[in-house]
Amino acid sequence: MRTIIISDVRGSAQSIIPYGLNLARAMDSKVVVLHVIDPRSNQAKYSSYSDSQSLTPGEPLGHVESSEKEITLVNTELDKLLSRETSSVNYPLKVDTVVKAGSIEDEVEKLIAEETSSLVVVSAEADGTIFEEKSEIYDMIKGSKAMCILVPPGKEFREYKKILLPVDFESDELERYSDLRFFFEAFDPTVNAVSVADKKDYMELELKSNSWKKVAERTLLPAKVKANVLKGEDYTEALIKYSNRNEPDLIMLFQHKKNLFKKNFKTDMVETIIEKTNIPTLYFYRK
């Protein structure tokens, strides 16, 4: 098991690296903190993170030299942050760091190929360096086929005992959750599966949820399973209200290119849920 934490040390928001470390500790997993520098960007411009000796004013740097300086700076910042965080909690696990120029998608794919049972932990906010915009975070998730946990900056880690799982009780999609067994074994959670129906369809979907639950109780072991149908006209709004009332430790959202439920699971829905609930969200896009 490996936890891959996408570095946000150059961002202005509170880092999610401590959250990722505590998650890895709870799962007793290996840890890699990954920082990827886009070689096409001008990394030589001065920032508040650079020390006064890192660049010479008026002296342009080539891409190679610029990237090398950036790698040195990031390694220094990561070493300081990790030393502080691991010593403060007597962190028992070895933490590897990978700082290099390249493509974030390619580097995540390489790490996942080495360890298929991996979770990627990434900030829900763009840091302005690895990810200039939020859309780039979701492009990375979709492009790398990574199982990612999007963490709101400043969120403290809490073991995943209560998980909210929006599902389609009308489709046969349970086989998709088999690769989450390692996750359920680590936390022994209660998985609350929910869907949304308007008044006229409520009773029919309630019956289908009961059948779904019987299969899920076998498929999602060792997790305990509940099934609920929420009344509402707007799927996302109903889900957000329910989440804020029940305060789950984690929301799981699965998007599949070919599933019938794709009308509900869209990127803007994921963004809206995170922004309006402030709850870490596991997002997995399957092609």
Buried (B, 14 or more C-beta within 10 A) or exposed (E): BBBBBBBBBBBEBBBBBBBBBBBBBBBEBBBBBBBBBBBEBEBBEEEEBBEEEBBEEEEEBEBEEBBBBBBEBBBBBBEEBBEEBBEEEEBEBEBEBBBEBEBBBEBBBBBBEEBEBBBBBBBBBBBBBBBEEBEBBBBBBBBBBBBBBBBBBBBEBBBBEBBBBBBBBBBEBBEBBEEBBEBBEBBEBBBBBBBBBEEEBBEEBBEBBEEBBEEBBEBBEEBEBBBBBBEBEEBBEBBBBBBEEEEBBBBBBBBBEEBEBEEBBEBEBBBBBBEBBBBBBBBBBBE
